Amino acid sequence: MNAIIIEDEDLTAEDLHCTLKRLDPSIELLTRLSSVKESVAYFRKKTPVDLIFSDIQLGDGQSFEIFKTIPPPAPIVFCTAYNDYMMEAFQTFGLDYILKPFSDESIRKTLLKYTSLKHTFNKGTNEMLFELQNQTVSAEQRRKSIIVMNGDKIIPVQLSDVVLCYIEFDNVFVKISSGKEYLVNKSLDEMEQLLGGDFFRVNRQHILKREAIAYANMGLSRKLMLTLHVSHPIKISVSKEKSSTFLHWLEG
């Protein structure tokens, strides 16, 4: 089995590598990647891989951004210290979700799960990915609307109408295509998971829909400055660390 580790902490990556080799000496580590940008560049080469072990929080963004840009080439095992991203992990062709610090037993169960899936779908990786996608359709994924607040009114808003989601003074708001804004009782992380691949979290405060973006300009410190089709009082920028991944996503 050929594996890849996406992890920005050296000790954690080495520990995982040693654990994998101890449990299954036949596993070959193709490479260790440590950032979103590096991972996107690597996967564009289309090097065959059987299984990916990935942290979620990387230095230049979340690993989900990698697979919004590049279709996952293999099932992914997400290894993270947080349990907040489970839904999005399984939406992203996740085979398993392991909390750090991981144990030999948790890794062993994951390898058995992979082996079982591979034996069931012995035609290749594409069949395995298709099955993972089918298995992870949940009520959350099928959600079409969210509840928002407008004064003392509670209103359902279609997710397809949302073009911008942002945080201001610890409150999270959505803006819809008509330009109206509403307060939502969700965190920005939760909204990122609900909104899916047509949206990109450009920074800590803003999540944008692709069709909301009119154009981008290169600003100071090589940041991309965005102009939107809808009015917004705050100038939105994309950090230089995320710029490459963002532009690949913007291409669709």
Backbone as CSV, one residue per row, in Angstrom:
resi,resn,N_x,N_y,N_z,CA_x,CA_y,CA_z,C_x,C_y,C_z
1,MET,0.837,-1.194,0.000,0.000,0.000,0.000,0.876,1.250,0.000
2,ASN,0.575,2.182,-0.894,1.277,3.455,-0.946,0.460,4.512,-0.207
3,ALA,1.080,5.198,0.733,0.372,6.174,1.552,1.047,7.534,1.494
4,ILE,0.269,8.560,1.802,0.766,9.928,1.912,0.298,10.491,3.246
5,ILE,1.162,11.235,3.914,0.808,11.908,5.161,0.813,13.413,4.918
6,ILE,-0.289,14.071,5.284,-0.368,15.532,5.228,-0.409,16.027,6.667
7,GLU,0.677,16.602,7.111,0.810,16.986,8.527,1.899,18.046,8.648
8,ASP,1.603,19.140,9.365,2.600,20.208,9.475,3.443,20.129,10.745
9,GLU,3.176,19.147,11.598,3.985,18.967,12.804,4.921,17.774,12.612
10,ASP,6.224,18.014,12.674,7.221,16.988,12.375,7.090,15.757,13.274
11,LEU,6.956,15.964,14.568,6.903,14.837,15.500,5.661,13.985,15.273
12,THR,4.526,14.634,15.014,3.285,13.895,14.760,3.391,13.086,13.479
13,ALA,3.964,13.687,12.434,4.127,12.983,11.163,5.038,11.770,11.325
14,GLU,6.128,11.932,12.052,7.063,10.826,12.266,6.426,9.722,13.110
15,ASP,5.662,10.117,14.124,4.975,9.142,14.970,3.979,8.325,14.156
16,LEU,3.216,8.997,13.301,2.245,8.299,12.461,2.943,7.360,11.487
17,HIS,4.024,7.829,10.877,4.779,6.995,9.941,5.291,5.730,10.632
18,CYS,5.877,5.885,11.808,6.404,4.733,12.550,5.291,3.771,12.948
19,THR,4.145,4.319,13.337,3.009,3.472,13.718,2.517,2.655,12.532
20,LEU,2.406,3.288,11.385,1.963,2.580,10.181,2.928,1.460,9.811
21,LYS,4.224,1.737,9.843,5.220,0.715,9.496,5.228,-0.419,10.513
22,ARG,4.981,-0.096,11.763,4.957,-1.127,12.800,3.741,-2.043,12.631
23,LEU,2.611,-1.470,12.273,1.388,-2.260,12.123,1.340,-2.999,10.791
24,ASP,1.933,-2.399,9.759,1.931,-3.027,8.437,3.217,-2.638,7.707
25,PRO,4.257,-3.471,7.799,5.549,-3.152,7.170,5.480,-2.972,5.659
26,SER,4.397,-3.455,5.040,4.294,-3.329,3.583,3.897,-1.917,3.145
27,ILE,3.472,-1.084,4.086,3.073,0.281,3.741,4.297,1.105,3.356
28,GLU,4.215,1.761,2.213,5.289,2.636,1.745,4.805,4.083,1.786
29,LEU,5.554,4.933,2.452,5.212,6.351,2.497,5.787,7.039,1.263
30,LEU,4.902,7.509,0.381,5.355,8.167,-0.838,5.967,9.528,-0.543
31,THR,5.302,10.276,0.333,5.810,11.596,0.705,5.058,12.099,1.918
32,ARG,5.627,13.092,2.552,4.937,13.805,3.632,4.772,15.253,3.163
33,LEU,3.549,15.742,3.171,3.230,17.106,2.765,2.845,17.911,4.006
34,SER,3.113,19.209,3.991,2.907,19.975,5.222,2.049,21.222,5.062
35,SER,1.512,21.461,3.866,0.689,22.658,3.677,-0.347,22.419,2.588
36,VAL,-1.342,23.301,2.542,-2.357,23.230,1.485,-1.704,23.452,0.128
37,LYS,-0.883,24.481,0.024,-0.250,24.825,-1.249,0.628,23.692,-1.764
38,GLU,1.442,23.120,-0.889,2.330,22.025,-1.286,1.522,20.807,-1.717
39,SER,0.428,20.534,-1.024,-0.390,19.362,-1.328,-1.085,19.501,-2.677
40,VAL,-1.634,20.688,-2.947,-2.289,20.918,-4.239,-1.296,20.707,-5.376
41,ALA,-0.093,21.254,-5.236,0.934,21.097,-6.272,1.299,19.631,-6.463
42,TYR,1.400,18.886,-5.363,1.770,17.469,-5.463,0.671,16.666,-6.155
43,PHE,-0.573,16.850,-5.738,-1.660,16.036,-6.291,-1.962,16.378,-7.742
44,ARG,-1.553,17.549,-8.190,-1.717,17.880,-9.607,-0.849,16.986,-10.497
45,LYS,0.192,16.392,-9.921,1.055,15.487,-10.683,0.395,14.134,-10.916
46,LYS,-0.706,13.872,-10.185,-1.493,12.635,-10.325,-0.661,11.388,-10.050
47,THR,0.196,11.452,-9.047,0.949,10.276,-8.612,-0.003,9.290,-7.948
48,PRO,-0.034,8.025,-8.371,-0.954,7.049,-7.773,-0.706,6.884,-6.277
49,VAL,-1.773,6.847,-5.506,-1.685,6.660,-4.058,-2.897,5.850,-3.613
50,ASP,-2.718,5.035,-2.582,-3.806,4.180,-2.104,-4.574,4.787,-0.939
51,LEU,-3.876,5.487,-0.052,-4.518,5.995,1.158,-3.805,7.270,1.624
52,ILE,-4.596,8.247,2.058,-4.057,9.528,2.519,-4.404,9.713,3.991
53,PHE,-3.406,10.044,4.796,-3.620,10.411,6.198,-3.406,11.918,6.302
54,SER,-4.417,12.636,6.752,-4.322,14.091,6.714,-4.787,14.752,8.002
55,ASP,-3.952,15.673,8.498,-4.408,16.599,9.529,-5.402,17.560,8.876
56,ILE,-6.166,18.280,9.681,-7.126,19.242,9.131,-6.581,20.660,9.193
57,GLN,-6.097,21.062,10.354,-5.577,22.419,10.511,-4.106,22.466,10.099
58,LEU,-3.838,23.103,8.965,-2.473,23.273,8.478,-2.082,24.748,8.582
59,GLY,-0.820,25.029,8.359,-0.335,26.386,8.550,-0.978,27.410,7.641
60,ASP,-1.378,27.007,6.419,-1.952,27.953,5.462,-3.420,27.681,5.167
61,GLY,-4.096,26.970,6.044,-5.521,26.704,5.843,-5.903,25.313,6.299
62,GLN,-7.107,24.895,5.932,-7.588,23.561,6.272,-7.368,22.618,5.095
63,SER,-7.122,21.358,5.403,-6.861,20.386,4.334,-8.073,20.195,3.426
64,PHE,-9.279,20.543,3.891,-10.455,20.451,3.023,-10.271,21.302,1.770
65,GLU,-9.511,22.398,1.899,-9.281,23.281,0.758,-8.508,22.570,-0.352
66,ILE,-7.669,21.622,0.026,-6.914,20.852,-0.972,-7.879,20.137,-1.899
67,PHE,-8.870,19.473,-1.291,-9.737,18.590,-2.060,-10.963,19.301,-2.618
68,LYS,-11.073,20.607,-2.322,-11.998,21.440,-3.081,-11.348,21.842,-4.402
69,THR,-10.022,21.875,-4.408,-9.267,22.269,-5.597,-8.928,21.074,-6.473
70,ILE,-8.522,19.980,-5.840,-8.115,18.760,-6.541,-9.027,17.618,-6.094
71,PRO,-9.671,16.902,-7.016,-10.473,15.746,-6.598,-9.616,14.760,-5.817
72,PRO,-10.108,14.241,-4.696,-9.300,13.312,-3.895,-8.863,12.105,-4.720
73,PRO,-7.560,11.804,-4.762,-7.079,10.662,-5.544,-7.217,9.334,-4.820
74,ALA,-7.586,9.368,-3.540,-7.680,8.147,-2.728,-8.516,8.458,-1.488
75,PRO,-9.004,7.411,-0.801,-9.699,7.647,0.470,-8.794,8.386,1.452
76,ILE,-9.411,9.182,2.317,-8.656,10.022,3.250,-8.993,9.654,4.686
77,VAL,-7.966,9.510,5.501,-8.128,9.333,6.945,-7.753,10.656,7.596
78,PHE,-8.717,11.310,8.211,-8.454,12.593,8.851,-8.008,12.359,10.288
79,CYS,-6.846,12.889,10.639,-6.280,12.767,11.986,-6.190,14.170,12.574
80,THR,-6.949,14.446,13.603,-7.031,15.807,14.115,-7.263,15.827,15.616
81,ALA,-6.930,16.938,16.226,-7.163,17.100,17.664,-8.572,17.600,17.951
82,TYR,-9.342,17.888,16.906,-10.673,18.472,17.081,-11.745,17.522,16.550
83,ASN,-12.909,17.533,17.215,-14.012,16.698,16.731,-15.078,17.531,16.034
84,ASP,-14.742,18.786,15.663,-15.724,19.706,15.095,-15.937,19.518,13.593
85,TYR,-15.083,18.744,12.948,-15.098,18.706,11.485,-15.527,17.351,10.924
86,MET,-16.170,16.549,11.747,-16.470,15.187,11.318,-17.377,15.153,10.094
87,MET,-18.408,15.994,10.078,-19.335,15.980,8.958,-18.621,16.322,7.658
88,GLU,-17.834,17.408,7.665,-17.143,17.790,6.439,-16.097,16.759,6.041
89,ALA,-15.483,16.110,7.020,-14.493,15.074,6.719,-15.119,13.941,5.921
90,PHE,-16.294,13.512,6.326,-16.926,12.404,5.613,-17.567,12.857,4.309
91,GLN,-17.789,14.156,4.156,-18.221,14.679,2.863,-17.050,14.718,1.884
92,THR,-15.834,14.691,2.410,-14.623,14.823,1.592,-13.974,13.453,1.418
93,PHE,-14.781,12.452,1.083,-14.286,11.100,0.834,-13.485,10.571,2.012
94,GLY,-13.934,10.895,3.217,-13.248,10.418,4.408,-13.530,8.955,4.678
95,LEU,-12.473,8.181,4.834,-12.610,6.780,5.218,-12.782,6.663,6.721
96,ASP,-12.082,7.528,7.463,-12.145,7.469,8.923,-11.759,8.825,9.497
97,TYR,-12.074,9.000,10.777,-11.818,10.259,11.489,-11.211,9.896,12.828
98,ILE,-9.922,10.179,12.992,-9.183,9.753,14.183,-8.778,10.980,14.990
99,LEU,-9.083,10.946,16.280,-8.707,12.053,17.150,-7.298,11.857,17.702
100,LYS,-6.525,12.940,17.698,-5.200,12.924,18.308,-5.340,13.091,19.822
101,PRO,-4.436,12.508,20.595,-3.343,11.625,20.156,-3.896,10.258,19.757
102,PHE,-3.507,9.780,18.587,-4.027,8.504,18.093,-3.310,7.345,18.770
103,SER,-3.961,6.209,18.744,-3.403,4.992,19.344,-3.151,3.959,18.261
104,ASP,-2.368,2.944,18.596,-2.158,1.841,17.661,-3.491,1.215,17.278
105,GLU,-4.387,1.101,18.258,-5.668,0.443,18.005,-6.515,1.234,17.013
106,SER,-6.523,2.554,17.134,-7.322,3.358,16.206,-6.767,3.266,14.785
107,ILE,-5.442,3.261,14.649,-4.836,3.122,13.322,-5.076,1.726,12.768
108,ARG,-4.991,0.719,13.629,-5.226,-0.659,13.193,-6.656,-0.819,12.654
109,LYS,-7.626,-0.256,13.348,-9.019,-0.344,12.898,-9.206,0.351,11.551
110,THR,-8.517,1.464,11.372,-8.605,2.179,10.100,-8.028,1.351,8.958
111,LEU,-6.893,0.718,9.189,-6.283,-0.121,8.149,-7.168,-1.308,7.812
112,LEU,-7.818,-1.880,8.815,-8.751,-2.983,8.570,-9.956,-2.498,7.767
113,LYS,-10.419,-1.304,8.074,-11.546,-0.723,7.344,-11.178,-0.505,5.877
114,TYR,-9.966,-0.025,5.650,-9.502,0.177,4.280,-9.408,-1.155,3.540
115,THR,-8.830,-2.160,4.189,-8.681,-3.479,3.565,-10.033,-4.072,3.213
116,SER,-10.994,-3.939,4.118,-12.333,-4.462,3.873,-12.983,-3.771,2.684
117,LEU,-12.857,-2.453,2.622,-13.437,-1.708,1.507,-12.753,-2.065,0.198
118,LYS,-11.455,-2.240,0.231,-10.704,-2.581,-0.981,-11.103,-3.955,-1.505
119,HIS,-11.319,-4.910,-0.607,-11.733,-6.247,-1.025,-13.139,-6.234,-1.606
120,THR,-13.989,-5.358,-1.064,-15.356,-5.270,-1.568,-15.388,-4.649,-2.952
121,PHE,-14.534,-3.647,-3.162,-14.486,-2.947,-4.444,-13.093,-3.122,-5.031
122,ASN,-12.858,-4.331,-5.557,-11.504,-4.678,-5.982,-11.173,-4.187,-7.391
123,LYS,-12.066,-3.399,-7.976,-11.768,-2.894,-9.310,-10.837,-1.689,-9.287
124,GLY,-10.753,-1.014,-8.135,-9.843,0.124,-8.073,-10.314,1.233,-7.165
125,THR,-9.501,2.272,-7.121,-9.733,3.384,-6.202,-11.009,4.142,-6.526
126,ASN,-11.345,4.322,-7.796,-12.534,5.094,-8.151,-13.799,4.488,-7.566
127,GLU,-13.884,3.146,-7.595,-15.052,2.483,-7.025,-15.121,2.695,-5.519
128,MET,-13.962,2.676,-4.860,-13.926,2.908,-3.417,-14.387,4.326,-3.086
129,LEU,-13.923,5.293,-3.847,-14.317,6.677,-3.608,-15.807,6.873,-3.844
130,PHE,-16.342,6.220,-4.870,-17.773,6.325,-5.156,-18.590,5.759,-4.006
131,GLU,-18.155,4.636,-3.459,-18.860,4.031,-2.338,-18.776,4.920,-1.099
132,LEU,-17.630,5.500,-0.837,-17.501,6.409,0.302,-18.432,7.599,0.156
133,GLN,-18.545,8.113,-1.058,-19.433,9.245,-1.291,-20.882,8.858,-1.021
134,ASN,-21.279,7.675,-1.474,-22.649,7.221,-1.249,-22.925,6.979,0.225
135,GLN,-21.942,6.443,0.948,-22.138,6.117,2.354,-22.258,7.351,3.229
136,THR,-21.749,8.478,2.778,-21.699,9.655,3.640,-22.810,10.656,3.378
137,VAL,-23.769,10.327,2.529,-24.916,11.214,2.350,-25.731,11.209,3.632
138,SER,-25.860,12.340,4.246,-26.533,12.441,5.538,-27.607,13.505,5.482
139,ALA,-28.341,13.624,6.558,-29.372,14.653,6.632,-28.764,16.045,6.488
140,GLU,-27.560,16.241,7.054,-26.921,17.546,6.955,-26.576,17.880,5.512
141,GLN,-26.097,16.869,4.770,-25.721,17.106,3.384,-26.940,17.436,2.536
142,ARG,-28.096,16.875,2.896,-29.304,17.099,2.119,-30.019,18.383,2.530
143,ARG,-29.500,19.052,3.533,-30.150,20.260,4.018,-30.210,21.294,2.905
144,LYS,-31.382,21.884,2.726,-31.587,22.877,1.681,-31.667,24.296,2.225
145,SER,-31.965,24.441,3.520,-32.147,25.775,4.065,-31.637,25.849,5.497
146,ILE,-31.490,27.063,5.981,-31.119,27.302,7.370,-32.093,28.315,7.966
147,ILE,-32.140,28.338,9.291,-32.988,29.289,9.993,-32.163,30.533,10.328
148,VAL,-32.721,31.712,10.009,-32.040,32.970,10.303,-32.959,33.858,11.133
149,MET,-32.361,34.898,11.721,-33.121,35.837,12.549,-33.238,37.181,11.837
150,ASN,-34.439,37.754,11.883,-34.677,39.100,11.362,-35.550,39.830,12.379
151,GLY,-34.897,40.530,13.314,-35.635,41.109,14.428,-36.188,40.005,15.305
152,ASP,-37.509,40.003,15.491,-38.139,38.939,16.276,-38.688,37.824,15.401
153,LYS,-38.351,37.870,14.104,-38.848,36.859,13.173,-37.795,35.779,12.925
154,ILE,-38.258,34.550,12.788,-37.399,33.421,12.423,-37.763,33.024,10.999
155,ILE,-36.780,33.074,10.105,-37.049,32.917,8.676,-36.188,31.799,8.097
156,PRO,-36.774,30.913,7.263,-35.945,29.933,6.545,-35.332,30.576,5.303
157,VAL,-34.039,30.380,5.117,-33.332,30.901,3.943,-32.715,29.738,3.180
158,GLN,-32.927,29.711,1.882,-32.355,28.666,1.047,-30.834,28.824,0.987
159,LEU,-30.109,27.723,1.207,-28.651,27.787,1.121,-28.189,28.209,-0.268
160,SER,-28.972,27.870,-1.283,-28.599,28.238,-2.651,-28.645,29.750,-2.875
161,ASP,-29.348,30.487,-1.982,-29.429,31.943,-2.105,-28.272,32.661,-1.410
162,VAL,-27.544,31.948,-0.562,-26.463,32.569,0.207,-25.264,32.848,-0.705
163,VAL,-24.721,34.060,-0.624,-23.537,34.403,-1.424,-22.336,34.774,-0.549
164,LEU,-22.591,35.100,0.714,-21.524,35.548,1.607,-21.887,35.205,3.038
165,CYS,-20.909,34.747,3.780,-21.088,34.478,5.203,-19.899,35.107,5.925
166,TYR,-20.173,35.828,7.001,-19.068,36.511,7.680,-19.355,36.673,9.168
167,ILE,-18.299,36.931,9.909,-18.406,37.134,11.354,-18.056,38.581,11.683
168,GLU,-18.848,39.165,12.581,-18.628,40.546,12.993,-19.034,40.681,14.456
169,PHE,-18.103,41.105,15.295,-18.359,41.241,16.734,-18.936,39.950,17.323
170,ASP,-18.338,38.828,16.945,-18.705,37.501,17.448,-20.072,37.019,16.972
171,ASN,-20.706,37.751,16.070,-21.965,37.302,15.471,-21.718,36.878,14.028
172,VAL,-22.424,35.848,13.588,-22.264,35.339,12.227,-23.484,35.740,11.400
173,PHE,-23.223,36.276,10.214,-24.279,36.741,9.326,-24.153,36.056,7.967
174,VAL,-25.297,35.914,7.291,-25.293,35.502,5.891,-25.888,36.627,5.059
175,LYS,-25.358,36.790,3.871,-25.926,37.736,2.914,-26.419,36.933,1.729
176,ILE,-27.645,37.207,1.273,-28.207,36.460,0.155,-28.103,37.290,-1.122
177,SER,-28.468,36.693,-2.247,-28.247,37.318,-3.547,-28.994,38.639,-3.709
178,SER,-30.085,38.833,-2.980,-30.829,40.093,-3.051,-30.123,41.223,-2.317
179,GLY,-29.097,40.886,-1.524,-28.380,41.880,-0.740,-28.799,41.936,0.710
180,LYS,-29.865,41.244,1.069,-30.321,41.236,2.459,-29.365,40.424,3.333
181,GLU,-29.240,40.851,4.593,-28.370,40.176,5.553,-29.188,39.659,6.723
182,TYR,-28.750,38.496,7.244,-29.458,37.901,8.374,-28.453,37.342,9.376
183,LEU,-28.840,37.377,10.638,-28.060,36.765,11.708,-28.374,35.279,11.773
184,VAL,-27.339,34.441,11.909,-27.548,32.994,12.035,-26.968,32.511,13.358
185,ASN,-27.594,31.504,13.904,-27.153,30.953,15.186,-26.204,29.782,14.965
186,LYS,-25.152,30.041,14.193,-24.144,29.021,13.909,-22.773,29.686,13.893
187,SER,-21.747,28.884,14.125,-20.388,29.408,14.020,-19.977,29.472,12.552
188,LEU,-18.920,30.210,12.277,-18.429,30.289,10.901,-17.908,28.929,10.442
189,ASP,-17.314,28.158,11.350,-16.854,26.808,11.010,-18.029,25.927,10.602
190,GLU,-19.142,26.020,11.336,-20.328,25.224,11.001,-20.891,25.640,9.650
191,MET,-20.912,26.925,9.374,-21.409,27.395,8.086,-20.507,26.928,6.951
192,GLU,-19.210,26.910,7.178,-18.273,26.436,6.153,-18.578,24.995,5.771
193,GLN,-18.912,24.179,6.755,-19.230,22.783,6.483,-20.545,22.651,5.729
194,LEU,-21.532,23.475,6.070,-22.840,23.387,5.429,-22.821,23.875,3.984
195,LEU,-22.027,24.888,3.695,-22.120,25.559,2.404,-21.462,24.790,1.267
196,GLY,-20.432,24.013,1.534,-19.886,23.120,0.514,-18.893,23.756,-0.440
197,GLY,-18.623,23.038,-1.543,-17.509,23.346,-2.431,-17.659,24.585,-3.287
198,ASP,-18.889,25.139,-3.420,-19.051,26.378,-4.174,-18.615,27.593,-3.370
199,PHE,-18.239,27.357,-2.108,-17.810,28.441,-1.228,-16.350,28.235,-0.831
200,PHE,-15.694,29.350,-0.529,-14.291,29.306,-0.123,-14.108,30.243,1.062
201,ARG,-13.437,29.740,2.099,-13.140,30.583,3.257,-11.850,31.336,2.966
202,VAL,-11.979,32.586,2.588,-10.822,33.357,2.137,-9.968,33.852,3.299
203,ASN,-10.561,33.978,4.474,-9.830,34.378,5.674,-10.640,33.959,6.900
204,ARG,-10.253,34.393,8.059,-10.933,33.963,9.283,-12.335,34.543,9.415
205,GLN,-12.610,35.616,8.684,-13.890,36.304,8.851,-14.897,36.066,7.732
206,HIS,-14.458,35.614,6.556,-15.340,35.602,5.392,-15.333,34.271,4.636
207,ILE,-16.532,33.844,4.245,-16.724,32.713,3.338,-17.504,33.239,2.139
208,LEU,-16.993,33.009,0.936,-17.595,33.580,-0.265,-18.050,32.500,-1.239
209,LYS,-19.168,32.786,-1.899,-19.600,31.945,-3.008,-18.883,32.398,-4.275
210,ARG,-18.568,31.453,-5.130,-17.803,31.775,-6.342,-18.502,32.856,-7.168
211,GLU,-19.803,32.744,-7.337,-20.523,33.681,-8.206,-20.663,35.080,-7.590
212,ALA,-20.312,35.224,-6.308,-20.375,36.543,-5.670,-19.164,37.400,-6.004
213,ILE,-18.124,36.796,-6.567,-16.857,37.499,-6.802,-16.844,38.107,-8.201
214,ALA,-16.700,39.420,-8.259,-16.625,40.105,-9.552,-15.216,40.018,-10.129
215,TYR,-14.219,40.385,-9.315,-12.828,40.284,-9.755,-11.904,40.442,-8.554
216,ALA,-10.617,40.173,-8.785,-9.598,40.292,-7.746,-8.459,41.170,-8.243
217,ASN,-7.882,41.933,-7.325,-6.701,42.751,-7.619,-5.568,42.366,-6.684
218,MET,-4.329,42.482,-7.170,-3.183,42.248,-6.305,-2.944,43.482,-5.443
219,GLY,-2.993,43.292,-4.120,-2.811,44.404,-3.201,-1.451,44.388,-2.540
220,LEU,-1.345,45.086,-1.421,-0.093,45.133,-0.680,0.234,43.772,-0.090
221,SER,1.520,43.506,0.081,1.998,42.233,0.651,1.507,41.034,-0.149
222,ARG,1.235,41.260,-1.436,0.813,40.196,-2.361,-0.513,39.558,-1.948
223,LYS,-1.322,40.307,-1.229,-2.668,39.836,-0.914,-3.595,40.112,-2.088
224,LEU,-4.537,39.213,-2.326,-5.567,39.454,-3.324,-6.698,40.242,-2.675
225,MET,-7.080,41.345,-3.281,-8.195,42.157,-2.807,-9.394,41.878,-3.703
226,LEU,-10.526,41.537,-3.096,-11.686,41.071,-3.845,-12.758,42.146,-3.964
227,THR,-13.347,42.217,-5.141,-14.525,43.056,-5.374,-15.704,42.136,-5.652
228,LEU,-16.818,42.393,-4.986,-17.972,41.499,-5.057,-19.086,42.088,-5.913
229,HIS,-19.987,41.216,-6.343,-21.184,41.659,-7.050,-22.217,42.231,-6.085
230,VAL,-22.095,41.896,-4.809,-23.006,42.431,-3.794,-22.241,43.432,-2.931
231,SER,-22.952,44.406,-2.387,-22.289,45.414,-1.560,-21.878,44.818,-0.221
232,HIS,-20.707,45.248,0.252,-20.220,44.804,1.550,-19.292,45.891,2.074
233,PRO,-19.505,46.372,3.299,-18.746,47.527,3.792,-17.269,47.253,4.054
234,ILE,-16.908,45.985,4.196,-15.529,45.630,4.525,-14.810,45.138,3.272
235,LYS,-13.615,45.665,3.013,-12.811,45.185,1.891,-12.274,43.797,2.236
236,ILE,-12.522,42.833,1.379,-12.167,41.443,1.663,-10.870,41.091,0.945
237,SER,-9.956,40.481,1.682,-8.668,40.099,1.105,-8.414,38.613,1.299
238,VAL,-7.555,38.084,0.430,-7.096,36.700,0.528,-5.601,36.753,0.820
239,SER,-5.160,36.076,1.856,-3.742,36.109,2.209,-2.900,35.484,1.101
240,LYS,-1.627,35.873,1.029,-0.760,35.333,-0.019,-0.574,33.828,0.130
241,GLU,-0.690,33.295,1.377,-0.563,31.852,1.591,-1.718,31.092,0.953
242,LYS,-2.899,31.721,0.905,-4.075,31.059,0.341,-4.330,31.438,-1.113
243,SER,-3.590,32.399,-1.639,-3.909,32.950,-2.957,-3.895,31.902,-4.057
244,SER,-2.870,31.060,-4.080,-2.760,30.052,-5.132,-3.928,29.074,-5.083
245,THR,-4.239,28.570,-3.889,-5.363,27.644,-3.732,-6.672,28.321,-4.105
246,PHE,-6.830,29.571,-3.697,-8.051,30.319,-4.012,-8.231,30.467,-5.519
247,LEU,-7.172,30.814,-6.234,-7.279,31.018,-7.680,-7.615,29.723,-8.404
248,HIS,-7.061,28.603,-7.941,-7.427,27.312,-8.530,-8.906,27.029,-8.300
249,TRP,-9.391,27.320,-7.093,-10.814,27.122,-6.788,-11.678,28.040,-7.638
250,LEU,-11.247,29.278,-7.825,-12.028,30.257,-8.571,-12.231,29.837,-10.024
251,GLU,-11.276,29.083,-10.557,-11.400,28.591,-11.933,-12.545,27.600,-12.074
252,GLY,-12.960,27.031,-10.956,-14.064,26.067,-10.992,-13.635,24.683,-11.348
